[in-house]
Amino acid sequence: MNDMKEIFKMYKGKRVLVTGHTGFKGSWLTFLLKEIGADVMGLGLSPATPVNHFDLLGLDNKIKHVVGDISDPMIVSKMMNEFQPEFVFHLAAQALVRPSYVDPAKTYLINVMGSVNVLDAVRNCQSVRSLVYITSDKCYENVEWTWGYRENDRLGGRDPYSASKAAAEIVFSSYLRSFFESRSSLGAASTRAGNVIGGGDWALDRIVPDCIRSIENNEPILLRNPNATRPWQHVLEPISGYLLLAARLYEDPKYWSGSWNFGPSTNEVHTVEEVTKIIISHLGKGSIKLIEPQSQIHEANLLQLNCDKANQQLGWHPRWNPALTFKATAIWYKNIMEGHDPIAVTRSQIYEFFPELL
């Protein structure tokens, strides 16, 4: 990978806006940005679960924390204009497949129109030099082939969540070509990452948090789709890509603008059941119970990304193999269960992942 030590220096003292900063991935990114000396504003909803990474890290006292909904264009525009950020990382989203079936309209409102509001606020804010617009690997029309999807493959989605992310990508492409390409000082890129795991995630309907809740309650872990495979990666992997890409966009806006995949090697796939067994082995307790799906909701079985573009052009590569990823994830939760300081545990894993910060 590129020299991240030099990349991190670019953020020191810079104004960085993160939407969705209270979420799982957003809280890791926000904490890391503070560690490297950035001036951070977060815009997002209050944390979705009673126990959450954002609160455990005390981030509301470390940054400019704004509770607001990106589907409200007024608050997005107001915060953008007041803060005058140089970097924008857009992560705010309804981020789960199954809830998108329960409330598809809300999913489209947040993921499409909320993203429009962010893009329009960037369009009208001349201070922004670098925009990283995070969508999902599920933005691709998934026909479950065995090779990874490339950035120029067909967009689409059967379920409302996936379709909303494909739509968000089309909206981004329109803004990029209609408005951002003519602005010489602004670089903008959309990014698609694989299934992200790591400590601090308590969302419903995600395999690792489901494992942790079941183990804490001394209940079996219920698996409805044990043979599904995903491009599992630690949360710090795509974050390293976002930070690297944003820095390059700042330096050379036109060259780096576009769409980018950040995911693990397509040779390193694991099923949901395999991941569950590994988590159990590291925690030293837990059991599995296979169940029949309770509904006819469609969930893809196979999904992989081709990351040749990021590998070859950006020089970005995953740092941790699956064994390290699963171990770090399980150990984070184990440490919290044993009463260790969440800030110290999170910081320790960041420095383990980025030894150049030491």
Helices and strands as residue ranges (DSSP letters): H 4-9, E 15-19, H 24-35, E 39-44, H 53-56, G 59-61, E 64-67, H 73-83, E 87-90, H 97-102, H 104-108, I 109-114, H 115-123, E 130-134, G 137-139, H 160-175, I 176-180, E 187-193, E 196-197, H 207-216, E 221-223, E 229-230, E 233-234, H 236-251, H 253-256, E 258-262, E 270-271, H 272-283, E 288-290, H 308-309, I 310-314, H 322-337, H 342-353, G 355-357
